[in-house]
């Protein structure tokens, strides 16, 4: 008897649950750890984030390096023109006021957690597998990893990490619901290119965490969208040769 599919993204809902539980544990620990422990955790997370970003960034498919570079450049220009950083900051401030949250790292925590939890091959492949076959094995593994990671991130960034489950539902759950339409579109090359561009953004986050510089990661987010049509066009061109 095969695994039945569901109209609901059950894997993503479980993933949201593990992140929520992990975030609540992290928020509890945040009030217990002294400042020096919080600082060293912050640095450890920065190093781990840097390594993760490098590993993802190295997934650039062969022959797609210029695509990768132009995705970041065009995405950055688009982000600056739209003013995504200002929009997200205002949105985060509005949520903080509405919920009486006093943390200054709310928006940064939300964006950091979303990128780390939702931009990677496990997200795309796992969500598509669930939507097409009802298989949730990969998403279960991802849920466990995200839940553990969210403890450390919430202890560092605060409640913004908990709120990352909202874009997770929209993005990851949306892929599951549209899996049949996205199966042919999300080729291994497309997934690898998205992961590599996401890895570059995660490296930017790591640089900010470690205070090695100040990267405007928010305004680089459109690179994840720009790389999709660029990669699709390049794949079509190569297929006609």
Short mmCIF file of the C-alpha atoms (twelve columns), coordinates in Angstrom:
data_MODEL
# 
_entry.id   MODEL 
# 
loop_
_atom_site.group_PDB 
_atom_site.id 
_atom_site.type_symbol 
_atom_site.label_atom_id 
_atom_site.label_alt_id 
_atom_site.label_comp_id 
_atom_site.label_asym_id 
_atom_site.label_seq_id 
_atom_site.Cartn_x 
_atom_site.Cartn_y 
_atom_site.Cartn_z 
_atom_site.pdbx_PDB_model_num 
ATOM 1   C CA . UNK A 1   0.000  0.000  0.000   1 
ATOM 2   C CA . UNK A 2   1.550  3.316  -1.087  1 
ATOM 3   C CA . UNK A 3   1.830  6.480  0.879   1 
ATOM 4   C CA . UNK A 4   -1.215 8.634  0.250   1 
ATOM 5   C CA . UNK A 5   -0.824 12.250 -0.669  1 
ATOM 6   C CA . UNK A 6   -2.574 15.019 1.217   1 
ATOM 7   C CA . UNK A 7   -4.026 18.343 0.198   1 
ATOM 8   C CA . UNK A 8   -2.189 19.843 3.166   1 
ATOM 9   C CA . UNK A 9   1.591  20.355 3.423   1 
ATOM 10  C CA . UNK A 10  1.870  18.125 6.494   1 
ATOM 11  C CA . UNK A 11  5.674  18.001 6.329   1 
ATOM 12  C CA . UNK A 12  5.886  21.779 6.399   1 
ATOM 13  C CA . UNK A 13  3.409  21.982 9.289   1 
ATOM 14  C CA . UNK A 14  5.577  19.541 11.267  1 
ATOM 15  C CA . UNK A 15  8.642  21.588 10.308  1 
ATOM 16  C CA . UNK A 16  6.909  24.709 11.610  1 
ATOM 17  C CA . UNK A 17  6.141  22.896 14.856  1 
ATOM 18  C CA . UNK A 18  9.757  21.862 15.461  1 
ATOM 19  C CA . UNK A 19  10.990 25.397 14.746  1 
ATOM 20  C CA . UNK A 20  8.348  26.853 17.084  1 
ATOM 21  C CA . UNK A 21  9.303  24.463 19.900  1 
ATOM 22  C CA . UNK A 22  13.011 25.047 19.339  1 
ATOM 23  C CA . UNK A 23  12.490 28.817 19.279  1 
ATOM 24  C CA . UNK A 24  10.579 28.754 22.564  1 
ATOM 25  C CA . UNK A 25  13.396 26.738 24.163  1 
ATOM 26  C CA . UNK A 26  15.930 29.217 22.784  1 
ATOM 27  C CA . UNK A 27  13.949 32.172 24.125  1 
ATOM 28  C CA . UNK A 28  13.882 30.522 27.551  1 
ATOM 29  C CA . UNK A 29  17.633 29.932 27.482  1 
ATOM 30  C CA . UNK A 30  18.191 33.519 26.335  1 
ATOM 31  C CA . UNK A 31  17.042 34.729 29.733  1 
ATOM 32  C CA . UNK A 32  19.324 32.274 31.547  1 
ATOM 33  C CA . UNK A 33  22.645 32.650 29.730  1 
ATOM 34  C CA . UNK A 34  24.917 35.493 30.931  1 
ATOM 35  C CA . UNK A 35  26.142 38.058 28.419  1 
ATOM 36  C CA . UNK A 36  29.522 36.392 27.815  1 
ATOM 37  C CA . UNK A 37  27.845 33.055 26.990  1 
ATOM 38  C CA . UNK A 38  25.412 34.790 24.621  1 
ATOM 39  C CA . UNK A 39  28.338 36.509 22.903  1 
ATOM 40  C CA . UNK A 40  30.298 33.290 22.327  1 
ATOM 41  C CA . UNK A 41  27.131 31.538 21.072  1 
ATOM 42  C CA . UNK A 42  26.642 34.450 18.675  1 
ATOM 43  C CA . UNK A 43  30.189 33.996 17.360  1 
ATOM 44  C CA . UNK A 44  29.803 30.220 17.074  1 
ATOM 45  C CA . UNK A 45  26.592 30.678 15.077  1 
ATOM 46  C CA . UNK A 46  28.398 33.168 12.848  1 
ATOM 47  C CA . UNK A 47  31.150 30.662 12.066  1 
ATOM 48  C CA . UNK A 48  28.668 27.834 11.464  1 
ATOM 49  C CA . UNK A 49  26.602 30.103 9.212   1 
ATOM 50  C CA . UNK A 50  29.718 31.066 7.250   1 
ATOM 51  C CA . UNK A 51  30.649 27.413 6.638   1 
ATOM 52  C CA . UNK A 52  27.067 26.580 5.630   1 
ATOM 53  C CA . UNK A 53  26.998 29.512 3.209   1 
ATOM 54  C CA . UNK A 54  30.308 28.491 1.640   1 
ATOM 55  C CA . UNK A 55  29.122 24.887 1.219   1 
ATOM 56  C CA . UNK A 56  25.913 26.063 -0.466  1 
ATOM 57  C CA . UNK A 57  27.706 28.694 -2.554  1 
ATOM 58  C CA . UNK A 58  30.035 26.067 -4.010  1 
ATOM 59  C CA . UNK A 59  27.039 24.280 -5.548  1 
ATOM 60  C CA . UNK A 60  27.115 26.583 -8.578  1 
ATOM 61  C CA . UNK A 61  26.534 24.241 -11.543 1 
ATOM 62  C CA . UNK A 62  29.298 24.004 -14.100 1 
ATOM 63  C CA . UNK A 63  28.905 26.735 -16.693 1 
ATOM 64  C CA . UNK A 64  26.556 28.813 -14.536 1 
ATOM 65  C CA . UNK A 65  29.080 31.068 -12.785 1 
ATOM 66  C CA . UNK A 66  28.198 34.171 -14.853 1 
ATOM 67  C CA . UNK A 67  24.519 33.407 -14.223 1 
ATOM 68  C CA . UNK A 68  25.323 33.309 -10.486 1 
ATOM 69  C CA . UNK A 69  27.173 36.648 -10.615 1 
ATOM 70  C CA . UNK A 70  24.509 38.444 -12.662 1 
ATOM 71  C CA . UNK A 71  21.757 37.060 -10.428 1 
ATOM 72  C CA . UNK A 72  23.394 38.734 -7.428  1 
ATOM 73  C CA . UNK A 73  24.085 41.997 -9.284  1 
ATOM 74  C CA . UNK A 74  20.635 42.338 -10.845 1 
ATOM 75  C CA . UNK A 75  18.974 41.172 -7.628  1 
ATOM 76  C CA . UNK A 76  20.888 43.783 -5.641  1 
ATOM 77  C CA . UNK A 77  19.891 46.564 -8.044  1 
ATOM 78  C CA . UNK A 78  16.260 45.464 -7.946  1 
ATOM 79  C CA . UNK A 79  16.305 45.257 -4.159  1 
ATOM 80  C CA . UNK A 80  17.740 48.760 -3.867  1 
ATOM 81  C CA . UNK A 81  15.202 50.207 -6.302  1 
ATOM 82  C CA . UNK A 82  12.300 48.554 -4.489  1 
ATOM 83  C CA . UNK A 83  13.723 49.343 -1.053  1 
ATOM 84  C CA . UNK A 84  13.180 45.880 0.425   1 
ATOM 85  C CA . UNK A 85  15.265 46.582 3.521   1 
ATOM 86  C CA . UNK A 86  13.154 49.600 4.439   1 
ATOM 87  C CA . UNK A 87  9.938  47.711 3.743   1 
ATOM 88  C CA . UNK A 88  10.949 44.721 5.875   1 
ATOM 89  C CA . UNK A 89  12.218 46.958 8.641   1 
ATOM 90  C CA . UNK A 90  8.953  48.902 8.723   1 
ATOM 91  C CA . UNK A 91  6.981  45.648 8.629   1 
ATOM 92  C CA . UNK A 92  9.066  44.236 11.462  1 
ATOM 93  C CA . UNK A 93  8.636  47.423 13.482  1 
ATOM 94  C CA . UNK A 94  4.868  47.297 12.941  1 
ATOM 95  C CA . UNK A 95  4.736  43.690 14.161  1 
ATOM 96  C CA . UNK A 96  6.863  44.565 17.174  1 
ATOM 97  C CA . UNK A 97  4.571  47.450 18.078  1 
ATOM 98  C CA . UNK A 98  1.425  45.380 17.542  1 
ATOM 99  C CA . UNK A 99  2.740  42.547 19.728  1 
ATOM 100 C CA . UNK A 100 4.605  44.809 22.156  1 
ATOM 101 C CA . UNK A 101 7.978  43.246 21.325  1 
ATOM 102 C CA . UNK A 102 10.969 45.311 22.364  1 
ATOM 103 C CA . UNK A 103 13.754 43.444 20.564  1 
ATOM 104 C CA . UNK A 104 15.883 45.285 18.019  1 
ATOM 105 C CA . UNK A 105 16.929 42.101 16.197  1 
ATOM 106 C CA . UNK A 106 13.403 40.948 15.309  1 
ATOM 107 C CA . UNK A 107 13.590 41.534 11.540  1 
ATOM 108 C CA . UNK A 108 17.169 40.294 11.283  1 
ATOM 109 C CA . UNK A 109 16.256 37.126 13.167  1 
ATOM 110 C CA . UNK A 110 13.215 36.473 10.973  1 
ATOM 111 C CA . UNK A 111 15.112 36.903 7.693   1 
ATOM 112 C CA . UNK A 112 18.166 34.962 8.898   1 
ATOM 113 C CA . UNK A 113 16.050 32.020 10.049  1 
ATOM 114 C CA . UNK A 114 13.952 32.012 6.870   1 
ATOM 115 C CA . UNK A 115 17.013 31.883 4.618   1 
ATOM 116 C CA . UNK A 116 18.698 29.185 6.671   1 
ATOM 117 C CA . UNK A 117 15.577 27.048 7.019   1 
ATOM 118 C CA . UNK A 118 14.039 27.460 3.563   1 
ATOM 119 C CA . UNK A 119 16.766 28.044 0.965   1 
ATOM 120 C CA . UNK A 120 18.449 24.764 0.207   1 
ATOM 121 C CA . UNK A 121 18.096 21.521 -1.685  1 
ATOM 122 C CA . UNK A 122 16.357 19.772 1.237   1 
ATOM 123 C CA . UNK A 123 13.547 22.325 1.084   1 
ATOM 124 C CA . UNK A 124 12.934 22.066 -2.658  1 
ATOM 125 C CA . UNK A 125 13.384 18.311 -3.031  1 
ATOM 126 C CA . UNK A 126 11.554 17.478 0.204   1 
ATOM 127 C CA . UNK A 127 8.586  19.717 -0.537  1 
ATOM 128 C CA . UNK A 128 8.239  18.399 -4.098  1 
ATOM 129 C CA . UNK A 129 8.509  14.776 -2.926  1 
ATOM 130 C CA . UNK A 130 5.718  15.337 -0.425  1 
ATOM 131 C CA . UNK A 131 3.492  17.018 -2.980  1 
ATOM 132 C CA . UNK A 132 3.988  14.330 -5.635  1 
ATOM 133 C CA . UNK A 133 4.360  11.108 -3.657  1 
ATOM 134 C CA . UNK A 134 3.350  11.904 -0.089  1 
ATOM 135 C CA . UNK A 135 6.923  11.080 1.013   1 
ATOM 136 C CA . UNK A 136 7.983  13.148 4.009   1 
ATOM 137 C CA . UNK A 137 11.241 11.410 4.970   1 
ATOM 138 C CA . UNK A 138 13.455 14.279 3.820   1 
ATOM 139 C CA . UNK A 139 11.235 16.917 5.429   1 
ATOM 140 C CA . UNK A 140 11.266 14.951 8.695   1 
ATOM 141 C CA . UNK A 141 15.058 15.046 8.728   1 
ATOM 142 C CA . UNK A 142 14.964 18.741 7.853   1 
ATOM 143 C CA . UNK A 143 12.405 19.386 10.609  1 
ATOM 144 C CA . UNK A 144 14.691 17.798 13.185  1 
ATOM 145 C CA . UNK A 145 17.722 19.797 12.037  1 
ATOM 146 C CA . UNK A 146 15.745 23.052 11.899  1 
ATOM 147 C CA . UNK A 147 14.288 22.447 15.352  1 
ATOM 148 C CA . UNK A 148 17.730 21.989 16.880  1 
ATOM 149 C CA . UNK A 149 19.148 24.986 14.986  1 
ATOM 150 C CA . UNK A 150 16.245 27.213 16.026  1 
ATOM 151 C CA . UNK A 151 17.214 26.790 19.689  1 
ATOM 152 C CA . UNK A 152 20.580 28.446 19.088  1 
ATOM 153 C CA . UNK A 153 19.199 31.078 16.710  1 
ATOM 154 C CA . UNK A 154 16.350 32.083 19.008  1 
ATOM 155 C CA . UNK A 155 18.782 32.328 21.923  1 
ATOM 156 C CA . UNK A 156 20.785 34.741 19.762  1 
ATOM 157 C CA . UNK A 157 18.193 36.681 17.747  1 
ATOM 158 C CA . UNK A 158 15.092 36.344 19.883  1 
ATOM 159 C CA . UNK A 159 11.474 35.953 18.889  1 
ATOM 160 C CA . UNK A 160 12.010 36.887 15.237  1 
ATOM 161 C CA . UNK A 161 13.173 33.296 14.670  1 
ATOM 162 C CA . UNK A 162 9.805  32.015 15.867  1 
ATOM 163 C CA . UNK A 163 7.999  34.209 13.344  1 
ATOM 164 C CA . UNK A 164 10.046 32.698 10.502  1 
ATOM 165 C CA . UNK A 165 7.476  29.878 10.436  1 
ATOM 166 C CA . UNK A 166 5.079  32.247 8.617   1 
ATOM 167 C CA . UNK A 167 7.207  32.683 5.449   1 
ATOM 168 C CA . UNK A 168 8.154  29.004 5.806   1 
ATOM 169 C CA . UNK A 169 4.497  28.045 5.457   1 
ATOM 170 C CA . UNK A 170 4.062  30.299 2.424   1 
ATOM 171 C CA . UNK A 171 7.285  29.299 0.649   1 
ATOM 172 C CA . UNK A 172 7.906  25.659 1.552   1 
ATOM 173 C CA . UNK A 173 4.239  24.770 1.874   1 
ATOM 174 C CA . UNK A 174 3.524  26.532 -1.408  1 
ATOM 175 C CA . UNK A 175 6.093  24.381 -3.208  1 
ATOM 176 C CA . UNK A 176 4.380  21.248 -1.865  1 
ATOM 177 C CA . UNK A 177 0.957  22.418 -2.986  1 
ATOM 178 C CA . UNK A 178 2.245  23.299 -6.455  1 
ATOM 179 C CA . UNK A 179 4.576  20.301 -6.742  1 
ATOM 180 C CA . UNK A 180 2.986  18.848 -9.886  1 
ATOM 181 C CA . UNK A 181 3.466  22.124 -11.766 1 
ATOM 182 C CA . UNK A 182 6.965  22.722 -10.338 1 
ATOM 183 C CA . UNK A 183 8.404  19.220 -10.791 1 
ATOM 184 C CA . UNK A 184 9.697  19.790 -14.324 1 
ATOM 185 C CA . UNK A 185 10.665 23.370 -13.554 1 
ATOM 186 C CA . UNK A 186 12.817 22.614 -10.502 1 
ATOM 187 C CA . UNK A 187 15.474 20.584 -12.290 1 
ATOM 188 C CA . UNK A 188 18.634 19.540 -10.399 1 
ATOM 189 C CA . UNK A 189 20.422 22.457 -12.080 1 
ATOM 190 C CA . UNK A 190 17.751 24.944 -10.986 1 
ATOM 191 C CA . UNK A 191 17.845 23.654 -7.406  1 
ATOM 192 C CA . UNK A 192 21.647 23.801 -7.314  1 
ATOM 193 C CA . UNK A 193 21.656 27.362 -8.690  1 
ATOM 194 C CA . UNK A 194 19.056 28.528 -6.161  1 
ATOM 195 C CA . UNK A 195 21.060 26.896 -3.364  1 
ATOM 196 C CA . UNK A 196 24.262 28.588 -4.513  1 
ATOM 197 C CA . UNK A 197 22.669 32.043 -4.665  1 
ATOM 198 C CA . UNK A 198 21.072 31.407 -1.279  1 
ATOM 199 C CA . UNK A 199 24.495 30.367 -0.007  1 
ATOM 200 C CA . UNK A 200 25.932 33.743 -1.052  1 
ATOM 201 C CA . UNK A 201 23.209 35.500 0.945   1 
ATOM 202 C CA . UNK A 202 23.934 33.278 3.947   1 
ATOM 203 C CA . UNK A 203 27.625 34.208 3.712   1 
ATOM 204 C CA . UNK A 204 26.467 37.837 3.858   1 
ATOM 205 C CA . UNK A 205 24.504 37.036 7.020   1 
ATOM 206 C CA . UNK A 206 27.598 35.393 8.535   1 
ATOM 207 C CA . UNK A 207 29.694 38.467 7.773   1 
ATOM 208 C CA . UNK A 208 27.127 40.607 9.595   1 
ATOM 209 C CA . UNK A 209 26.967 38.228 12.563  1 
ATOM 210 C CA . UNK A 210 30.758 38.153 12.919  1 
ATOM 211 C CA . UNK A 211 30.895 41.947 12.437  1 
ATOM 212 C CA . UNK A 212 33.379 41.593 9.585   1 
ATOM 213 C CA . UNK A 213 31.414 44.125 7.547   1 
ATOM 214 C CA . UNK A 214 27.853 45.188 6.846   1 
ATOM 215 C CA . UNK A 215 26.097 43.392 3.990   1 
ATOM 216 C CA . UNK A 216 22.604 44.565 3.022   1 
ATOM 217 C CA . UNK A 217 21.225 41.026 2.761   1 
ATOM 218 C CA . UNK A 218 17.596 42.180 2.630   1 
ATOM 219 C CA . UNK A 219 18.128 44.084 -0.615  1 
ATOM 220 C CA . UNK A 220 19.941 41.069 -2.077  1 
ATOM 221 C CA . UNK A 221 16.897 38.817 -1.624  1 
ATOM 222 C CA . UNK A 222 15.571 39.455 -5.193  1 
ATOM 223 C CA . UNK A 223 18.632 37.562 -6.470  1 
ATOM 224 C CA . UNK A 224 16.741 34.377 -5.554  1 
ATOM 225 C CA . UNK A 225 13.970 35.411 -7.944  1 
ATOM 226 C CA . UNK A 226 16.199 36.808 -10.681 1 
ATOM 227 C CA . UNK A 227 18.238 33.614 -10.935 1 
ATOM 228 C CA . UNK A 228 15.131 31.553 -11.800 1 
ATOM 229 C CA . UNK A 229 14.425 33.049 -15.258 1 
ATOM 230 C CA . UNK A 230 18.154 33.414 -15.971 1 
ATOM 231 C CA . UNK A 231 18.740 29.751 -15.213 1 
ATOM 232 C CA . UNK A 232 15.646 28.684 -17.149 1 
ATOM 233 C CA . UNK A 233 16.765 30.605 -20.234 1 
ATOM 234 C CA . UNK A 234 20.291 29.210 -20.020 1 
ATOM 235 C CA . UNK A 235 18.940 25.668 -19.715 1 
ATOM 236 C CA . UNK A 236 16.730 26.167 -22.789 1 
ATOM 237 C CA . UNK A 237 19.645 27.602 -24.786 1 
ATOM 238 C CA . UNK A 238 21.896 24.687 -23.842 1 
ATOM 239 C CA . UNK A 239 19.139 22.192 -24.688 1 
ATOM 240 C CA . UNK A 240 18.873 23.552 -28.247 1 
ATOM 241 C CA . UNK A 241 22.576 23.180 -28.964 1 
# 
